[in-house]
């Protein structure tokens, strides 16, 4: 086939285009391959870094409180009067220990013959029936004791036995009051004396020799519970005339005395009242504080106007002094770090850059040796009317910065330390300043919703020593 000159030229142009297209296609393939390869390498590097990285444990911040407290055992001081029997015979109590009585209430009886117990058990005074309320009261006592029982304090079982016995006896002997005529007509007529205590107050059936104890007589030996003894008269015990059969707590006001060290003295001397948590009931009350410097040490007397009924049978009472009960964000102390920052006068700070963030105008020289100023965006961690704490990543000691709209300049030299934690919400370690309100050995309570601080549910790095500022966080 013959081609003209025009056709030949067209054919040659087509061949040139094909060659160019072929070369362009090859070039594009190389670029795509390079991009794909780079992405593959990048992904592999990330995977390797992830697999080789140490796991960073996070902690979700919650609101909470921190009670800085210490447990003490105190000696209870009360207005107590011993109760003596006016007769000789066998005693039976009719009021449960710890209950309040009036001056006219029959608290106990003295049976000179010793046959009252036999008569009560024989049924001659009628059947003893318990109401649902009375049974529920006994059941509640058993459940409450079981919940606080400690096998290390097995002696408390006997105290509970006497308390329970007293509750049952009180219910049983109601029949004696309801059948007093039957009693008088029996062989015991005139031989059973019903006794009152002559005053109103809380009845207690044990004595320990501490009834007349005052703050002036307190010493360290009195707190040794291994030396402590108390005596108790039980139902159907034989007693002599004028024997002590119990005591009466006559005043609602009472106090606890605890030994304290010099450090605690300094804290309590600044307080008029202190919050007290009772270990036995887990309830709290406010006690008026009085410090006593006695010959063998320092003691704090905590005075109360309530709770006497609850503790009138106890000489030793375990408590916690709640010196601080701050509420805020609760964080582990392992998450707390110290970080240094540059301190820049507020006059030298301005807003600029693409995002309008705070920064400074830094003095530099261009390629021609000319003095120019560049706006350096900085992260602000704290500020007030006079100073800003800024990140030192892009600044150095000795750098000159210029005051906005002025010829004044200064060299960066002042630095300071802030206390904070590393926030990990954004996938990297972002330092956030905290203000500690209270702390103990494990946790700290910090202010919430501060300008540059934390908020509830933020996630922070549990171990601050495991990261640095701006480190990427790999969670496992």
C-alpha positions in Angstrom: 0.0 0.0 0.0 1.3 3.4 -1.0 1.1 6.4 1.4 1.2 10.0 0.5 3.3 12.5 2.3 0.4 13.6 4.4 -0.6 10.1 5.4 3.0 9.3 6.3 3.2 12.3 8.5 0.0 11.3 10.4 1.3 7.8 10.9 4.5 9.1 12.3 2.6 11.4 14.7 0.5 8.5 15.9 3.6 6.4 16.6 5.1 9.3 18.6 2.0 9.6 20.6 1.9 5.9 21.3 5.5 6.0 22.5 4.8 9.0 24.7 1.7 7.4 26.1 3.6 4.3 26.8 6.3 6.2 28.6 3.7 8.2 30.6 1.9 5.0 31.5 5.1 3.5 32.7 5.9 6.6 34.7 2.4 6.6 36.4 2.8 2.9 37.2 6.1 3.6 38.9 4.6 6.5 40.9 1.6 4.4 42.0 3.9 1.6 42.9 6.1 3.9 44.9 3.1 5.4 46.8 1.7 1.9 47.4 5.1 0.7 48.6 5.6 3.6 50.9 2.2 3.1 52.4 2.9 -0.6 52.9 6.2 0.2 54.6 4.5 2.8 56.8 1.8 0.4 57.8 4.4 -2.3 58.6 6.5 0.1 60.6 3.4 1.1 62.6 2.5 -2.6 63.2 6.1 -3.3 64.4 6.1 -0.3 66.6 2.7 -1.3 68.0 3.9 -4.9 68.7 7.2 -3.8 70.2 5.7 -0.9 72.3 5.1 -1.2 76.0 1.4 -1.3 76.8 0.2 2.1 78.1 -2.4 1.6 80.7 -5.1 4.3 80.9 -7.3 5.4 83.7 -10.8 7.0 83.4 -11.3 9.9 85.7 -14.3 9.8 88.1 -15.6 12.2 90.6 -14.9 11.1 94.2 -13.9 12.1 97.6 -10.8 11.4 99.7 -11.0 11.1 103.4 -7.6 11.5 105.0 -8.1 9.6 108.2 -6.4 7.5 110.8 -8.0 4.9 113.1 -7.9 5.4 116.9 -9.2 3.6 119.9 -10.7 6.0 122.4 -11.7 5.7 126.1 -15.3 6.8 126.7 -15.9 9.2 129.5 -19.5 9.6 130.8 -21.6 10.6 133.8 -22.0 7.2 135.3 -23.5 6.2 138.7 -23.2 2.8 140.2 -26.4 1.0 141.2 -26.4 -1.0 144.4 -28.9 -3.7 145.4 -31.0 -2.9 148.6 -31.6 -6.6 149.2 -30.0 -10.0 149.2 -31.2 -12.6 146.8 -31.4 -13.7 143.2 -31.5 -10.9 140.6 -33.6 -10.8 137.4 -33.4 -7.8 135.0 -36.5 -6.6 133.1 -35.0 -3.8 131.0 -32.7 -4.4 128.1 -29.2 -3.2 128.6 -28.6 0.2 127.0 -32.2 1.3 127.1 -33.3 4.5 128.7 -35.5 4.3 131.9 -37.3 6.7 134.1 -36.9 7.0 137.9 -40.2 5.0 138.3 -39.4 2.1 135.9 -38.9 -1.4 137.4 -35.4 -2.3 136.2 -34.8 -5.5 138.1 -36.2 -7.7 140.9 -34.6 -9.4 143.9 -35.9 -12.9 144.7 -35.0 -13.8 148.3 -36.1 -17.4 147.9 -34.6 -18.2 144.5 -37.7 -19.8 143.3 -38.9 -17.1 140.9 -37.0 -18.6 137.9 -38.7 -22.0 138.6 -42.1 -20.3 138.7 -41.5 -18.4 135.5 -40.5 -21.6 133.7 -43.3 -23.7 135.1 -46.0 -21.8 133.2 -48.0 -21.0 136.3 -47.8 -17.3 135.3 -49.3 -18.1 131.9 -47.9 -18.9 128.4 -45.2 -16.6 127.0 -46.0 -15.6 123.5 -44.0 -13.3 121.3 -45.4 -10.8 118.8 -44.0 -10.5 115.3 -42.4 -7.2 116.3 -40.7 -8.8 119.3 -39.3 -11.7 117.2 -38.2 -9.3 114.5 -36.3 -7.3 117.1 -34.4 -10.4 118.3 -33.8 -11.5 114.7 -32.4 -8.0 113.8 -30.0 -8.2 116.7 -28.7 -11.6 115.6 -28.2 -10.4 112.0 -26.4 -7.2 113.0 -24.0 -9.1 115.3 -23.3 -11.7 112.6 -22.4 -8.9 110.1 -19.7 -7.4 112.4 -18.4 -10.5 114.1 -14.7 -10.9 114.1 -13.2 -14.3 115.1 -10.2 -12.4 116.5 -12.5 -10.9 119.1 -14.3 -14.1 120.2 -14.9 -12.6 123.7 -17.6 -10.4 122.1 -19.7 -13.6 121.7 -20.3 -13.7 125.5 -21.3 -10.0 125.5 -23.8 -10.7 122.7 -25.1 -13.7 124.6 -25.9 -11.5 127.6 -27.4 -8.9 125.4 -29.6 -11.4 123.7 -30.5 -13.0 127.0 -31.5 -9.6 128.3 -33.8 -9.1 125.4 -35.5 -12.4 125.8 -35.8 -12.0 129.6 -37.4 -8.6 129.1 -40.1 -10.2 126.9 -40.6 -13.2 129.1 -41.0 -11.3 132.3 -43.8 -9.1 130.9 -46.0 -12.0 132.0 -44.9 -11.4 135.6 -46.3 -7.8 135.4 -49.4 -9.0 133.8 -49.9 -11.7 136.4 -48.7 -9.8 139.5 -51.8 -11.0 141.4 -50.9 -14.7 140.7 -47.4 -14.0 141.9 -48.6 -12.4 145.2 -50.9 -15.4 145.8 -48.1 -17.9 145.2 -45.6 -19.2 147.7 -43.3 -16.2 146.6 -45.7 -13.6 147.8 -43.8 -10.9 149.5 -40.4 -12.4 148.8 -39.8 -10.8 145.4 -38.9 -7.1 145.5 -39.3 -4.9 142.4 -36.5 -2.3 142.2 -36.0 1.0 140.4 -32.8 2.9 139.9 -34.1 6.2 141.3 -33.1 8.3 138.3 -33.5 8.5 134.6 -30.8 7.4 132.2 -29.4 4.5 130.3 -29.0 1.2 132.2 -25.8 -0.8 131.8 -25.2 -4.1 133.6 -21.4 -4.2 133.6 -18.8 -2.2 135.6 -15.1 -1.8 135.0 -13.8 0.7 137.6 -13.6 3.5 135.0 -16.9 5.0 136.1 -15.2 7.9 138.0 -12.4 8.3 135.4 -11.7 12.0 134.5 -9.4 13.5 131.9 -6.8 14.4 134.6 -6.4 10.7 135.4 -5.8 9.5 131.8 -2.5 7.7 131.1 -1.2 5.3 128.5 -1.6 2.2 130.6 -5.4 2.7 130.6 -5.5 2.1 126.8 -3.9 -1.4 127.2 -7.0 -3.6 126.6 -5.1 -6.7 127.7 -5.2 -5.3 131.2 -8.9 -4.2 131.0 -11.4 -6.1 133.1 -15.1 -5.7 133.5 -17.6 -7.3 135.8 -21.1 -8.3 135.0 -24.0 -9.5 137.1 -26.2 -11.9 135.1 -29.8 -13.1 135.6 -30.4 -15.4 138.5 -27.0 -14.5 140.1 -27.0 -14.5 143.8 -26.1 -11.0 145.2 -25.7 -9.5 148.6 -27.2 -6.4 149.9 -25.4 -3.2 148.7 -23.6 -5.2 145.9 -23.2 -3.4 142.6 -25.7 -4.7 140.1 -25.0 -2.2 137.3 -24.7 1.5 136.5 -26.8 4.3 135.1 -25.5 6.8 132.5 -27.3 10.0 133.5 -26.2 12.5 130.9 -26.6 12.4 127.1 -23.3 14.3 126.7 -20.2 12.2 126.6 -16.6 12.2 125.2 -13.8 10.1 123.8 -10.2 10.5 124.7 -7.5 9.4 122.2 -3.7 9.6 122.3 -2.2 11.7 119.5 1.2 12.5 118.2 2.8 15.9 117.8 1.8 16.2 114.1 -1.8 15.5 114.8 -1.8 17.9 117.7 -0.8 20.7 115.3 -3.7 19.8 112.9 -6.3 19.4 115.6 -5.3 22.6 117.5 -6.5 24.5 114.4 -9.9 22.8 114.5 -12.8 23.6 116.9 -14.7 20.5 115.6 -13.6 17.4 113.7 -15.6 14.8 111.8 -15.5 11.4 113.5 -16.4 8.1 111.9 -17.5 5.3 114.3 -16.1 2.0 113.1 -18.9 0.0 114.9 -21.8 1.7 113.1 -20.0 3.3 110.2 -21.9 6.5 111.1 -20.3 9.9 111.4 -20.7 12.8 113.9 -18.9 16.0 114.7 -16.9 16.1 117.9 -15.7 19.2 119.7 -12.0 19.1 120.1 -10.0 19.8 123.2 -6.2 19.1 123.4 -4.7 18.1 126.7 -1.0 18.0 127.4 -0.7 15.4 130.1 2.5 14.2 131.9 2.9 11.1 129.7 1.7 12.5 126.4 -0.8 14.5 124.4 -4.4 13.5 124.2 -7.4 14.8 122.3 -10.8 14.9 123.9 -13.7 14.7 121.5 -17.0 15.7 123.0 -20.4 14.7 121.6 -24.0 15.6 122.4 -25.5 12.5 120.7 -24.9 8.8 120.2 -24.7 8.1 123.9 -27.3 5.4 123.7 -25.3 3.6 120.9 -22.1 3.4 122.9 -23.2 3.5 126.5 -22.2 -0.1 127.0 -18.7 0.3 125.4 -15.7 1.7 127.2 -13.3 1.4 124.2 -14.6 2.9 120.9 -12.8 2.6 117.6 -13.0 5.7 115.4 -11.5 7.4 112.4 -10.7 11.1 112.4 -11.7 12.5 109.1 -9.4 15.5 108.8 -10.1 16.2 105.2 -13.1 15.2 103.1 -12.4 17.1 99.8 -14.4 16.2 96.7 -13.3 16.5 93.1 -11.6 14.4 90.4 -10.0 11.3 91.9 -6.8 10.2 90.2 -4.0 7.7 91.2 -0.8 9.3 92.4 1.2 7.2 89.8 -0.4 9.3 87.1 1.0 12.6 88.5 4.1 14.1 86.8 6.2 17.3 87.1 7.0 19.2 83.9 9.1 22.3 83.3 7.8 25.3 81.2 8.9 28.7 80.2 7.2 31.6 82.0 6.3 34.4 79.5 5.0 37.8 80.7 1.4 38.2 79.6 2.3 41.4 77.6 4.5 39.4 75.3 1.7 36.9 74.4 -0.6 37.4 71.4 -3.0 35.4 69.2 -2.0 34.6 65.7 -1.2 31.8 63.2 -3.8 29.9 61.1 -5.8 28.9 64.1 -5.6 32.1 66.1 -3.9 30.4 69.1 -1.6 32.0 71.6 2.0 32.4 70.8 5.1 34.8 70.7 7.0 36.7 68.1 10.4 35.2 68.0 13.5 37.1 66.8 15.4 35.4 64.0 17.6 36.2 61.0 16.9 35.3 57.4 19.3 34.1 54.7 20.4 37.7 54.0 21.2 38.3 57.7 18.3 40.5 58.1 16.4 40.6 61.5 12.9 39.2 61.2 10.2 38.0 63.6 8.3 34.8 63.2 5.1 34.0 65.1 5.7 30.8 67.2 2.5 29.1 68.2 2.8 27.7 71.8 0.7 25.4 74.0 -0.5 27.2 77.1 -0.8 25.1 80.2 -1.6 27.8 82.8 -2.0 31.5 82.9 -3.0 34.5 85.0 -3.2 38.2 84.5 0.6 38.5 84.6 2.2 35.3 83.3 1.7 32.4 80.9 3.2 28.9 81.3 4.0 27.7 77.8 5.5 24.6 76.2 9.3 24.8 75.7 9.3 22.6 72.6 9.9 25.3 70.0 11.6 27.8 72.3 15.0 27.9 73.9 16.6 29.8 76.8 18.2 33.0 75.3 15.7 33.4 72.4 14.5 36.9 72.0 10.8 37.7 71.8 9.1 40.9 70.9 6.2 42.6 72.6 3.3 43.0 70.2 3.0 46.5 68.7 6.2 47.6 70.4 9.9 47.7 69.9 10.5 46.2 73.4 12.0 42.7 73.5 13.3 40.3 76.1 15.3 37.1 76.2 13.5 34.0 77.4 15.1 32.9 80.7 12.4 32.3 83.4 11.1 28.7 83.8 8.9 27.0 86.3 7.4 23.6 87.1 3.8 22.5 87.0 2.2 19.5 88.4 -0.1 17.5 86.1 -1.0 14.3 84.3 -0.9 13.1 80.7 -4.3 13.2 78.9 -4.6 10.5 76.3 -8.0 11.4 74.8 -6.4 12.5 71.4 -4.1 9.4 71.0 -1.0 11.1 72.3 0.4 12.2 75.7 -1.0 15.7 76.3 0.2 17.3 79.5 -2.6 18.8 81.6 -2.0 20.8 84.8 -3.8 19.8 88.0 -4.5 21.5 91.3 -4.3 19.0 94.1 -6.9 19.6 96.9 -6.0 16.5 99.0 -4.0 13.4 98.8 -3.0 10.2 100.6 -0.6 7.4 99.8 -2.5 6.2 96.7 -4.9 8.8 95.4 -5.2 12.6 95.0 -8.3 14.8 94.7 -7.9 17.5 92.1 -10.0 20.5 91.0 -12.4 19.8 88.2 -13.3 22.0 85.2 -10.3 24.3 85.5 -9.3 26.4 82.5 -6.4 24.2 81.3 -7.2 21.1 83.4 -9.2 17.9 83.4 -12.9 17.0 83.3 -14.7 13.9 84.5 -14.4 10.8 82.2 -11.1 12.1 80.7 -8.6 9.2 80.2 -5.1 9.8 81.5 -1.9 7.7 81.5 -1.9 5.6 84.6 2.0 5.6 84.9 3.3 9.1 84.1 6.9 7.8 84.0 6.1 5.6 81.0 5.6 8.5 78.5 6.8 11.8 77.4 4.9 14.8 76.1 3.4 14.3 72.7 4.3 10.5 72.7 1.8 8.5 70.7 -0.3 6.2 72.9 -0.6 2.6 71.9 -3.3 1.0 73.9 -3.3 -2.7 74.4 
